[in-house]
Amino acid sequence: MHLLDLPSELLIALLSYLSARDLAKVCQTCICLRNLSRLDTLWRQKCRKDYKLKSNKSWNASYFEIYSKVLVKYGTLIGAWKTMMNCYGGLFNVTYCLGQILVEEYFATKYIQDNLKSVPWFSISLEDGEATVKCLQGFDQPHPGDVKFDQEEVADGRHTMTTNLICLSSHQEVNEDSVEFQRWMEQEKVKGTIPELLRIKWQLIRNQKHQLKLSPLALPPLTPDRIIQTGLFKGSYSAHGTELLMLSYSEEAHEIHLTKITGDPNVPAGEVSVYVDLRRPMILNREQQESLQTLRDIDTPDLPPEFDGNMNLSQPFIVPSQCEEREDCKDLPKYCKARYHSKGQIAAFGYQNPSFSNNHWVMFSEDVFGVLWLDLYSFSLFNRIKEEFKIENNLCHLQTS
């Protein structure tokens, strides 16, 4: 019996086990197999399995066209990314949206209890049967863009893909009188950054706004036995507004690290903002917390090796009267679940003379914690980011039960 003597239903079932690459080769063998291997039911499976595209609604194209024209080249973009622009960073998410691949920046407002906001940067869609990249930034209508992939080697010998999204058209003259600058200012103001620092940021990044360099965002795995789960948080940084950070643990799990996803001219993106020493918990009464000087003088010995972190650390909490009272700190809980000694990184403008000062890390819940900056007379509040992002091919549910 010849292969082509088999019923079409059986041939289609056999073809469904082939990879997309092998299926494309089958297309070249004969007219019969070409017609069968082009069936959209097969390519719908490939779109779902290889690139998690569930529907071709709004694409105005077949699954085969979407796979062969768009996903083969750009499908690996889907997921969460981070970027660096001078000292500043950003959180980007790439999704399927209304018949296109959409690249959006996510950022927090000055009200950290609010959901993240997003603004589109690039889109990839099918136009006249070809994948078309467009830049969505600037003052004018969407205009031509491009995507270039670079492979970079990291320390452990693995390779990671860095993606460059490039605007191919000139934007409006980048000065403070331009429409583009005014629109950018309105967008940035919601983060709570003061106008003087926004003008500095514009000067530092304006020449990089035509090229967006993205690196994969990787989160450490969830660990149910820890005092707080890893994940992304948003927190207040005084005049710099609200910034995004990643919470992770040291290899021995003795420390919590808060690493900046975004950044500022004092402490840039990618640097650790706070180290929390889990071997040095505190239990304080209200009187001990009324004065910053009293808090500075408080010390606790390192815990013995048998300490497992499960002791009850619940205690009263107040912000010392000498601290700057932030709007988001007016209705803080009267009790916290835990309090630890920590170190916060401070530096002069331009990341000059960085050092770590003593502060306190205060946990209110699985999703909320604060940092008392003893030397800066300030208390910062941090909230967990609840939005869902696809992290390294796995959907990471940032909202915990």
C-alpha positions as CSV (number, residue, x, y, z in Angstrom):
1,M,0.0,0.0,0.0
2,H,1.2,3.5,-0.9
3,L,1.1,6.2,1.8
4,L,-1.3,8.2,-0.4
5,D,-3.7,5.3,-0.4
6,L,-4.5,6.0,3.3
7,P,-7.7,7.9,4.0
8,S,-7.3,11.7,4.3
9,E,-8.4,11.6,8.0
10,L,-5.6,9.2,8.8
11,L,-3.0,11.2,6.8
12,I,-4.0,14.4,8.6
13,A,-3.7,12.6,12.0
14,L,-0.2,11.5,11.0
15,L,0.8,15.0,9.8
16,S,-0.3,16.5,13.1
17,Y,2.6,14.7,14.8
18,L,5.2,16.5,12.7
19,S,7.0,19.7,13.7
20,A,6.2,22.9,11.8
21,R,9.6,22.6,10.1
22,D,8.9,19.0,8.9
23,L,5.4,19.9,7.9
24,A,6.7,22.7,5.7
25,K,9.0,20.1,4.0
26,V,6.1,17.8,3.4
27,C,4.5,20.7,1.5
28,Q,7.2,20.3,-1.2
29,T,6.7,16.6,-1.9
30,C,3.5,16.4,-3.9
31,I,0.2,18.3,-4.5
32,C,-1.8,15.9,-2.4
33,L,0.4,16.2,0.7
34,R,0.8,19.9,0.0
35,N,-2.9,20.5,0.2
36,L,-3.3,18.4,3.3
37,S,-0.3,19.9,5.1
38,R,-1.7,23.4,4.5
39,L,-5.0,22.7,6.3
40,D,-5.6,25.4,8.9
41,T,-6.6,22.8,11.5
42,L,-3.0,21.6,11.5
43,W,-1.5,25.1,11.7
44,R,-3.9,26.2,14.4
45,Q,-2.4,23.4,16.5
46,K,1.1,24.6,15.7
47,C,0.2,28.2,16.6
48,R,-1.2,27.1,19.9
49,K,1.6,24.7,20.8
50,D,4.6,26.6,19.6
51,Y,3.6,30.2,20.3
52,K,0.5,30.1,22.5
53,L,-1.6,31.9,19.9
54,K,-5.1,30.7,20.6
55,S,-7.2,32.4,18.0
56,N,-6.7,34.1,14.6
57,K,-9.6,36.4,15.2
58,S,-8.9,40.0,14.0
59,W,-5.8,38.8,12.1
60,N,-7.7,38.5,8.8
61,A,-5.3,35.7,7.9
62,S,-5.1,31.9,8.0
63,Y,-3.2,30.2,10.8
64,F,-0.7,29.1,8.2
65,E,0.0,32.7,7.1
66,I,0.3,33.9,10.7
67,Y,2.7,31.1,11.6
68,S,4.9,31.3,8.4
69,K,4.9,35.1,8.0
70,V,4.8,36.4,11.6
71,L,5.4,33.8,14.3
72,V,8.4,32.1,12.9
73,K,10.3,35.4,12.9
74,Y,8.7,37.3,15.8
75,G,6.8,34.7,18.0
76,T,9.7,34.5,20.5
77,L,9.0,38.1,21.5
78,I,5.8,37.0,23.4
79,G,6.5,37.5,27.1
80,A,8.0,39.9,29.7
81,W,11.2,41.9,29.1
82,K,13.2,44.6,30.7
83,T,15.2,47.4,29.2
84,M,18.0,49.8,30.0
85,M,18.1,53.5,28.8
86,N,21.1,55.1,30.4
87,C,20.5,54.7,34.2
88,Y,16.7,54.2,33.6
89,G,15.0,50.8,33.1
90,G,11.6,49.6,32.2
91,L,9.2,46.6,32.2
92,F,7.8,45.6,28.9
93,N,5.3,43.0,28.0
94,V,4.7,41.5,24.5
95,T,1.2,40.0,23.8
96,Y,-1.2,39.2,21.0
97,C,-3.8,42.0,20.8
98,L,-6.5,42.5,18.1
99,G,-4.7,40.9,15.2
100,Q,-1.2,42.0,16.0
101,I,1.8,41.5,18.3
102,L,1.9,44.5,20.6
103,V,5.0,45.7,22.6
104,E,3.9,47.7,25.6
105,E,5.7,49.4,28.5
106,Y,4.2,48.9,32.0
107,F,4.7,51.4,34.8
108,A,3.2,52.3,38.1
109,T,1.5,55.6,39.1
110,K,2.4,57.5,42.2
111,Y,-0.6,55.8,43.9
112,I,1.0,52.4,44.3
113,Q,-2.2,50.6,45.2
114,D,-3.4,51.3,41.6
115,N,-3.0,48.8,38.7
116,L,0.0,49.3,36.4
117,K,-0.5,51.6,33.4
118,S,0.7,50.7,29.9
119,V,1.7,52.6,26.8
120,P,2.4,50.9,23.3
121,W,5.8,51.2,21.7
122,F,5.8,48.8,18.7
123,S,3.3,46.6,16.8
124,I,3.8,43.7,14.4
125,S,1.0,42.8,12.1
126,L,0.2,41.3,8.6
127,E,-0.2,43.9,5.9
128,D,-0.6,42.9,2.3
129,G,0.5,39.4,3.2
130,E,3.8,40.5,4.9
131,A,4.8,41.0,8.5
132,T,5.0,44.8,9.2
133,V,6.8,46.3,12.1
134,K,5.6,49.8,13.2
135,C,6.8,52.3,15.9
136,L,4.0,53.7,17.9
137,Q,6.0,56.3,19.8
138,G,6.5,59.9,18.7
139,F,4.0,62.6,17.8
140,D,2.8,61.3,14.4
141,Q,0.9,58.3,13.1
142,P,2.5,54.8,13.4
143,H,5.6,54.7,11.2
144,P,8.1,52.0,10.0
145,G,10.1,50.0,12.5
146,D,12.3,46.9,12.5
147,V,13.3,44.1,14.9
148,K,16.8,42.7,15.2
149,F,17.8,39.8,17.4
150,D,21.2,39.4,19.1
151,Q,22.5,36.4,21.0
152,E,24.5,37.2,24.1
153,E,26.3,34.7,26.4
154,V,25.7,35.0,30.1
155,A,28.0,34.0,33.0
156,D,26.8,30.4,33.4
157,G,27.5,29.5,29.8
158,R,23.9,29.8,28.6
159,H,22.8,32.1,25.9
160,T,20.0,34.7,26.1
161,M,18.4,36.6,23.2
162,T,18.5,40.4,23.3
163,T,16.0,42.1,21.1
164,N,16.4,45.5,19.4
165,L,13.2,47.2,18.3
166,I,14.2,50.1,16.0
167,C,12.3,53.1,14.7
168,L,13.3,53.7,11.0
169,S,11.8,57.2,10.8
170,S,12.9,60.4,12.4
171,H,10.7,61.7,15.2
172,Q,10.0,65.3,15.8
173,E,12.9,67.5,16.8
174,V,13.6,66.4,20.4
175,N,13.5,69.6,22.4
176,E,11.2,70.8,25.2
177,D,9.0,72.8,22.8
178,S,8.1,69.8,20.7
179,V,4.7,68.0,20.8
180,E,6.5,64.7,21.5
181,F,8.2,66.1,24.6
182,Q,4.9,67.5,26.0
183,R,3.2,64.2,25.4
184,W,6.0,62.3,27.1
185,M,5.9,64.7,30.1
186,E,2.2,64.0,30.6
187,Q,2.8,60.3,30.5
188,E,5.7,60.5,33.0
189,K,4.0,62.8,35.5
190,V,1.7,60.0,36.7
191,K,4.7,58.2,38.2
192,G,5.1,61.0,40.7
193,T,8.5,62.2,39.5
194,I,9.1,65.9,40.0
195,P,9.3,68.0,36.8
196,E,13.0,68.9,37.3
197,L,14.0,65.3,37.3
198,L,11.8,64.6,34.3
199,R,13.7,67.1,32.3
200,I,17.0,65.5,33.3
201,K,15.6,62.1,32.3
202,W,14.5,63.4,28.9
203,Q,18.0,64.7,28.2
204,L,19.5,61.4,29.2
205,I,17.3,59.1,27.1
206,R,16.1,61.2,24.2
207,N,18.7,59.9,21.8
208,Q,17.8,56.3,22.8
209,K,14.1,56.5,22.2
210,H,14.5,55.4,18.6
211,Q,15.9,52.0,19.6
212,L,14.5,49.8,22.4
213,K,16.9,47.1,23.6
214,L,15.1,44.3,25.5
215,S,16.4,41.5,27.6
216,P,14.3,38.6,28.9
217,L,12.9,39.1,32.4
218,A,13.5,36.1,34.6
219,L,11.9,35.6,38.0
220,P,13.1,33.2,40.6
221,P,10.7,30.3,41.4
222,L,8.0,30.6,44.0
223,T,9.1,29.0,47.4
224,P,6.2,28.4,49.8
225,D,8.5,28.0,52.8
226,R,9.8,31.6,52.7
227,I,8.5,34.6,54.7
228,I,7.4,36.3,51.5
229,Q,7.1,35.1,47.9
230,T,9.4,36.3,45.2
231,G,8.0,38.6,42.5
232,L,7.7,42.1,41.2
233,F,6.8,45.1,43.4
234,K,6.2,48.8,42.9
235,G,7.5,51.2,45.5
236,S,7.8,54.9,46.3
237,Y,11.2,56.7,45.8
238,S,10.6,60.2,46.9
239,A,11.4,62.8,44.1
240,H,12.1,60.0,41.6
241,G,8.5,58.8,41.9
242,T,7.3,55.2,41.8
243,E,9.8,52.5,40.7
244,L,9.5,48.8,39.9
245,L,11.6,46.1,41.7
246,M,12.2,42.4,41.8
247,L,12.2,40.6,45.1
248,S,14.5,37.5,45.3
249,Y,16.5,35.5,47.8
250,S,20.2,35.0,48.2
251,E,21.6,31.5,47.5
252,E,21.5,30.5,51.2
253,A,18.1,32.3,51.6
254,H,19.6,34.4,54.5
255,E,18.9,37.6,52.6
256,I,16.1,39.2,50.6
257,H,17.3,41.3,47.6
258,L,15.2,44.1,46.1
259,T,16.7,44.8,42.7
260,K,15.6,47.7,40.5
261,I,13.8,47.0,37.3
262,T,13.4,50.7,36.7
263,G,16.0,53.1,38.1
264,D,17.1,56.7,38.5
265,P,20.3,58.8,38.3
266,N,21.2,58.0,41.9
267,V,20.8,54.2,41.9
268,P,20.3,52.9,38.3
269,A,18.3,50.0,37.0
270,G,19.8,46.5,37.7
271,E,21.3,47.5,41.0
272,V,20.2,46.2,44.4
273,S,18.3,48.8,46.3
274,V,17.8,47.0,49.6
275,Y,19.3,43.9,51.3
276,V,17.2,42.4,54.1
277,D,19.1,40.4,56.7
278,L,16.7,37.5,57.7
279,R,19.1,36.5,60.5
280,R,18.3,39.8,62.3
281,P,14.7,40.2,63.1
282,M,13.3,42.7,65.6
283,I,10.3,42.9,67.9
284,L,9.7,46.5,69.0
285,N,7.0,48.2,71.1
286,R,5.5,51.6,70.1
287,E,7.7,53.6,72.4
288,Q,10.8,52.3,70.7
289,Q,9.6,53.5,67.3
290,E,8.7,57.1,68.2
291,S,12.3,58.3,67.7
292,L,14.6,57.7,64.8
293,Q,17.6,58.0,67.1
294,T,16.2,55.2,69.3
295,L,15.7,53.0,66.2
296,R,19.3,53.7,65.0
297,D,20.6,52.5,68.3
298,I,18.7,49.3,68.3
299,D,20.8,46.2,67.6
300,T,20.1,42.5,67.7
301,P,22.5,39.6,67.6
302,D,22.6,37.2,64.7
303,L,20.3,34.3,65.2
304,P,21.5,30.8,66.0
305,P,21.8,28.3,63.2
306,E,18.7,26.4,64.3
307,F,16.4,29.4,63.7
308,D,14.0,28.5,60.9
309,G,12.2,31.8,60.5
310,N,8.9,30.6,61.7
311,M,8.8,32.4,65.1
312,N,6.0,34.9,65.6
313,L,7.3,38.3,64.8
314,S,4.0,40.2,64.8
315,Q,4.3,43.6,66.6
316,P,3.0,47.1,66.8
317,F,4.1,49.6,64.1
318,I,4.3,53.4,63.7
319,V,6.3,55.7,61.5
320,P,8.6,58.0,63.6
321,S,7.3,61.6,63.7
322,Q,10.6,62.9,62.2
323,C,10.0,61.0,58.9
324,E,8.6,62.7,55.9
325,E,4.9,61.8,55.7
326,R,4.0,60.5,52.3
327,E,0.5,60.5,51.0
328,D,0.5,56.7,50.5
329,C,1.7,56.1,54.1
330,K,-1.2,57.9,55.9
331,D,-3.3,54.8,56.5
332,L,-0.7,52.2,57.3
333,P,-1.6,49.2,59.5
334,K,-1.1,49.6,63.2
335,Y,0.6,46.2,63.3
336,C,3.2,44.4,61.1
337,K,3.9,40.7,60.6
338,A,7.7,41.0,60.8
339,R,10.5,43.5,61.0
340,Y,14.2,43.0,60.1
341,H,17.4,44.9,59.9
342,S,18.3,45.8,56.3
343,K,20.7,47.9,54.2
344,G,19.5,50.4,51.6
345,Q,21.7,51.7,48.8
346,I,22.2,55.5,48.5
347,A,24.4,57.4,46.1
348,A,25.0,60.8,44.7
349,F,23.7,61.9,41.3
350,G,25.3,59.8,38.5
351,Y,25.7,56.8,40.9
352,Q,28.7,58.5,42.5
353,N,30.0,57.2,45.9
354,P,27.4,54.5,46.4
355,S,27.1,53.1,49.9
356,F,24.6,51.1,52.0
357,S,23.0,52.7,55.0
358,N,21.1,51.1,57.9
359,N,17.3,50.8,57.5
360,H,14.4,48.5,58.6
361,W,12.4,46.2,56.4
362,V,8.8,46.0,57.6
363,M,6.4,43.3,56.3
364,F,2.7,43.9,56.6
365,S,1.4,41.1,54.4
366,E,2.4,38.8,51.6
367,D,1.8,41.7,49.2
368,V,2.8,44.8,51.1
369,F,6.0,45.8,52.9
370,G,7.8,49.0,53.7
371,V,11.4,50.3,54.1
372,L,12.2,52.8,56.8
373,W,15.3,54.8,55.6
374,L,16.8,55.8,58.9
375,D,19.4,58.2,57.4
376,L,17.0,59.7,54.9
377,Y,14.1,60.4,57.3
378,S,11.8,58.6,55.0
379,F,9.4,55.6,54.9
380,S,8.7,53.9,51.5
381,L,5.8,51.6,50.9
382,F,5.9,48.7,48.4
383,N,3.0,46.7,46.8
384,R,3.1,43.5,44.9
385,I,2.4,43.8,41.2
386,K,-0.8,41.8,40.5
387,E,-0.7,41.8,36.7
388,E,0.2,38.5,35.0
389,F,3.2,38.3,32.7
390,K,4.6,35.4,30.7
391,I,8.0,34.7,32.2
392,E,10.5,32.5,30.2
393,N,7.7,30.5,28.5
394,N,5.8,30.0,31.8
395,L,2.9,32.1,32.9
396,C,3.9,33.6,36.2
397,H,0.8,34.4,38.4
398,L,2.1,37.3,40.4
399,Q,-1.1,37.4,42.5
400,T,-0.8,34.9,45.3
401,S,-3.7,33.2,47.0
